[in-house]
Structures are given as C-alpha cells and as structure tokens.
C-alpha cells in the first residue's frame, strides 16, 4: 500500500474527495501545507488541491519547497481551464495535473500506475546494482597500495599500484607504454618500454592466475596494455 498526503486548503468538501481516492493500494492522509513539508518522508506522493486559480502562488511555493526536501511524486488537482497554471506547475516539477472533473477511479489508477512503475524500476536497478557488486571481483585500496581480487587482498608496491590505478581509469582502452610511464614515474626518462614491461610483468605475477595467459592486464600489440574486467 502507498501512503499519499493530500494537502488541505480549507474546503470541508475535500474530505469527501480524500475518501473517494482511498483504495486497496492507496492510503490517503489529509495534511496542511506546513505539515506536508515536514512530513514528506512519510509519503510516497503528495496531492495538492488548487481549488482556486488565485492559489497558484502558494502552490508554486509548496512545490518548490517539497522538491527541495525530497524528490517525491507531486500531483495537482486543478480546474480544466487553468492551462497556464498547469504549465507552471509542471515546470516547477509537478508530475501530473489531475482534472478537477476526473473520476476518483481514474485518479486512483493514474497514481497507482505511476507509483507501481517507479517501484518496479527501482527494484530492477537495485538488482542490477547487486549483480554488478557481486560480479565485481576487482577493487583497489589506495590507502594500502593493494588490490582486492576475489575477496583476497594483494599488496602492491607504490609503482605497481599507480600502474594498475591508471589502467583502471582507462579500463578497456589500450594505453601506450609512454602514457603509462608518464603517469607512473612522472618524468621523462630512458628505457620507457623496458621499465613499463618489467612493472607489468611483476604485476601479473601477483594478480593473474596464469601470468603467461593474463585475464586482467592484456597486451595490445604495437601499443601497450589495457585492463579488462
């Protein structure tokens, strides 16, 4: 069930409208505009009843305040002819305008459909994040100059760590010997290719299951190396 805050503007008939919106999926709570901002965290969405076109200033301020507090769903009940008001509300971040002649069942479906779609999308994103997290075998620990691989922490030298850290910033992209040398040694020395190759050799000895057939640090012929995760 979703909790919806219904911002009261003082009309006694609003309670009937609130009752008509309640359903199996929607629990609608009357709340004044000051309480709405303070208790927004309790609601999955907020409905604001315009009632009169003259209330546009108050509603605009409330939409801005609510959006600053939390990015929650906001719907405004407005008269059909107040088209300019509708545009202003939407520009400020309202998610939809409910026609004041809209049937309660239609409103219920519009609100629950939006909330269900958001909930489903959020659950998909959480699952994707969890999958990425579970699939991620490789993490750098700058404070220790180490890499965590399959749950095991492997200590590296400072130069080894700087090398793999740089390769990670260019992940999947071939990086030249010269680029690696410049970012690791930070000077213009001789034997760049030899130094880089020697460093990569020692890195592979530490992090690869089979240094002769590397899984993570790949050689790119005539170019340099790339990190593949």
C-alpha positions in Angstrom: 0.0 0.0 0.0 1.2 3.5 -0.8 0.8 6.5 1.6 -0.4 9.7 -0.1 -0.5 13.1 1.5 -3.5 15.3 0.5 -2.8 19.0 1.1 -5.8 20.7 2.6 -6.7 24.2 1.5 -9.6 24.7 3.9 -12.6 23.3 2.0 -14.7 20.9 4.0 -15.7 19.0 0.9 -12.1 17.9 0.5 -12.6 15.1 3.0 -15.2 13.5 0.6 -12.6 13.7 -2.2 -10.0 12.2 0.0 -12.3 9.3 1.0 -13.1 8.7 -2.7 -9.4 8.3 -3.6 -8.7 5.7 -1.0 -8.3 2.2 -2.4 -6.6 -1.1 -1.7 -3.3 0.4 -2.9 -3.8 4.0 -1.7 -4.0 5.3 1.9 -4.7 9.0 1.6 -4.0 11.3 4.6 -5.2 14.9 5.0 -2.4 17.3 5.8 -2.0 21.1 5.8 0.7 22.7 3.6 3.1 23.3 6.5 2.8 19.7 7.7 3.4 18.4 4.2 6.9 19.8 4.0 7.8 18.5 7.5 6.3 15.0 7.0 7.1 14.5 3.3 9.3 11.5 4.1 6.2 9.6 5.3 4.5 9.7 1.9 5.1 8.1 -1.5 3.3 11.0 -3.1 1.6 14.3 -2.5 -1.7 15.7 -3.9 -2.3 19.4 -3.8 -5.8 20.7 -4.5 -5.7 24.0 -6.3 -9.3 24.9 -5.6 -9.0 28.4 -6.9 -6.7 29.8 -9.6 -5.7 32.5 -7.1 -3.8 29.8 -5.1 -1.2 29.5 -7.8 1.4 31.4 -5.7 1.0 29.2 -2.7 1.1 26.0 -4.7 4.2 27.1 -6.6 6.0 27.8 -3.3 4.9 24.5 -1.9 6.0 22.5 -5.0 9.5 24.2 -4.8 9.7 23.5 -1.0 8.7 19.9 -1.4 11.1 19.3 -4.2 13.9 20.7 -2.1 13.0 18.4 0.8 12.6 15.2 -1.2 12.1 14.1 -4.8 8.7 12.6 -4.3 5.7 12.4 -6.6 3.5 15.5 -6.7 0.1 15.8 -8.4 -2.0 19.0 -8.5 -5.8 18.9 -8.8 -6.7 21.9 -11.0 -9.6 23.2 -13.0 -9.6 22.2 -16.6 -9.4 25.8 -17.9 -6.3 26.8 -15.9 -3.9 25.7 -18.7 -1.3 28.3 -17.9 -1.3 27.2 -14.2 -0.8 23.6 -15.4 2.3 24.6 -17.4 3.8 26.5 -14.4 3.2 23.6 -12.0 4.8 21.1 -14.4 7.8 23.4 -15.0 8.4 23.5 -11.2 8.5 19.7 -11.0 4.9 18.5 -10.6 4.5 15.0 -12.0 1.0 15.5 -13.3 -2.2 17.5 -13.3 -5.5 15.9 -12.2 -8.5 17.5 -13.8 -11.0 18.6 -11.1 -13.6 16.7 -13.1 -11.6 13.5 -13.2 -13.4 10.5 -11.7 -11.9 9.1 -8.5 -11.3 5.7 -10.0 -9.4 7.4 -12.9 -7.2 9.3 -10.4 -6.6 6.1 -8.4 -5.3 4.3 -11.5 -3.1 7.2 -12.7 -1.5 7.5 -9.2 -1.0 3.8 -8.6 0.3 3.1 -12.1 3.0 5.8 -11.6 4.0 4.5 -8.2 4.0 0.9 -9.4 6.2 1.7 -12.3 8.6 3.6 -10.1 8.7 0.8 -7.6 9.4 -1.8 -10.3 12.1 0.3 -11.9 13.7 0.9 -8.5 13.7 -2.9 -7.8 15.3 -3.6 -11.2 18.0 -1.0 -10.6 18.7 -2.5 -7.1 19.0 -6.0 -8.7 21.4 -4.6 -11.3 23.5 -2.9 -8.7 23.6 -6.0 -6.6 24.6 -8.1 -9.7 27.4 -5.6 -10.6 28.6 -5.7 -7.0 28.6 -9.5 -6.9 30.3 -9.7 -10.3 32.9 -7.2 -9.4 36.0 -9.2 -8.5 38.4 -6.4 -8.6 38.7 -3.4 -6.2 41.6 -1.0 -5.5 42.5 0.1 -2.0 44.6 3.3 -2.3 45.2 3.6 1.4 47.0 0.2 1.4 48.5 0.3 -2.1 46.6 -3.0 -2.6 44.1 -4.7 -4.8 41.2 -7.0 -3.7 40.8 -9.8 -6.1 38.1 -12.4 -5.5 37.9 -11.3 -1.9 41.7 -11.6 -1.3 43.8 -8.5 -0.7 47.0 -8.4 -2.6 49.7 -6.0 -1.6 51.5 -4.0 -4.3 54.4 -1.6 -4.5 53.7 2.0 -5.0 54.7 1.9 -8.7 52.6 -1.3 -9.2 49.6 0.3 -7.6 50.0 3.5 -9.6 50.2 1.5 -12.8 47.0 -0.6 -12.2 45.2 2.5 -10.9 46.0 4.3 -14.1 45.0 1.4 -16.3 41.6 1.2 -14.4 40.9 4.9 -15.3 41.3 3.9 -18.9 39.6 0.5 -18.5 39.1 -1.3 -21.8 41.2 1.2 -23.7 44.7 0.4 -24.9 47.3 2.6 -23.2 50.7 3.2 -24.6 54.0 2.4 -22.8 54.7 6.2 -22.9 51.4 7.1 -21.3 51.9 4.6 -18.5 55.4 5.7 -17.9 54.4 9.4 -17.8 51.6 8.7 -15.3 53.6 6.4 -13.0 57.1 7.8 -13.0 56.0 11.4 -13.7 59.3 12.2 -15.5 60.9 11.9 -18.9 63.4 9.0 -18.6 65.0 6.5 -20.8 64.1 2.8 -21.4 60.3 3.6 -21.0 59.2 0.4 -22.7 61.5 -1.8 -20.7 60.5 -0.2 -17.4 56.8 -0.5 -18.1 57.1 -4.1 -19.4 59.1 -5.1 -16.3 56.5 -3.5 -14.0 53.6 -5.2 -15.8 55.5 -8.5 -15.5 55.7 -8.2 -11.7 52.0 -7.1 -11.5 50.9 -10.1 -13.5 52.9 -12.4 -11.2 50.8 -11.0 -8.3 47.3 -10.7 -9.7 47.0 -13.2 -12.5 46.2 -16.9 -12.1 48.4 -17.6 -15.1 50.8 -14.7 -15.8 51.6 -16.3 -19.3 47.9 -16.1 -20.2 46.7 -12.9 -18.4 43.0 -12.4 -17.7 43.1 -8.8 -16.5 46.1 -7.0 -17.9 46.1 -7.6 -21.7 48.9 -6.9 -24.1 47.9 -4.8 -27.1 50.4 -5.4 -29.9 52.4 -2.3 -31.0 50.5 -0.2 -28.5 50.9 -1.2 -24.8 48.4 -2.6 -22.3 44.7 -2.4 -21.3 42.8 -3.5 -18.2 39.9 -5.9 -18.9 37.4 -6.6 -16.2 
